[in-house]
Amino acid sequence: MMRINLLPICLAGAYILNSGKCFAQDTVYKPVVINPIPKTSFAFTKHWAYAWYITKDDKGRISKAIDGEITKADKAHLYFTADCKTNVQGGYNIRYCYANKKPDGTILLTFRDGEPAYSNSFKANIGNRQFNFEPEIVSPMLVAGQKTTYRVTQQKLVLHQKEYATAKVISGYIDVEFSEVITEGGKTAKHPLYLRGYFKTPVN
């Protein structure tokens, strides 16, 4: 089986994609809803996948799409920590949520998946019983003279841990709507976008 070195392609794509990164322009804070009774069984946490650059053929042989020897970390089972969907860039599923506690005690939730095709990040900053949502969208195509911004129009975050600031695992539901605002040649177009779904992830 011929093995294709995707590293140059990925690096070139990353340069183009990161050049077109657009951020949310408004910071909107909303209260966090606490509901200790989940509406899901979190069955998705029992499923896993390899890293995006690892493939396994019908005979069980593992291949690596980028340069370097296959390591133990490459073979790791990456268990899903989210079951979310977004309609950004045609729509895709997001299976991973990462929770990091900052030095000031706030918690940052980061939702991302779909690499290398999608390099977007969706972030929720939680603190003082409030949160704000920040979509970081990486545009696959740059257009000269075009300005793109993202404005949150509706956001809801439900957590199942009352004392989430000290919890080792955080879980809940996120439902956010935001607009992609494209300005070009004096004309403005708006596209409604969303991120919604469940998550359950360790806090690091």
Helices and strands as residue ranges (DSSP letters): H 7-19, E 21-23, E 29-31, E 33-34, G 43-46, E 48-49, E 54-56, E 62-64, E 78-79, E 82-86, G 88-90, E 92-94, E 97-101, E 107-111, E 121-127, E 130-138, E 147-159, G 164-166, E 169-184, E 187-202
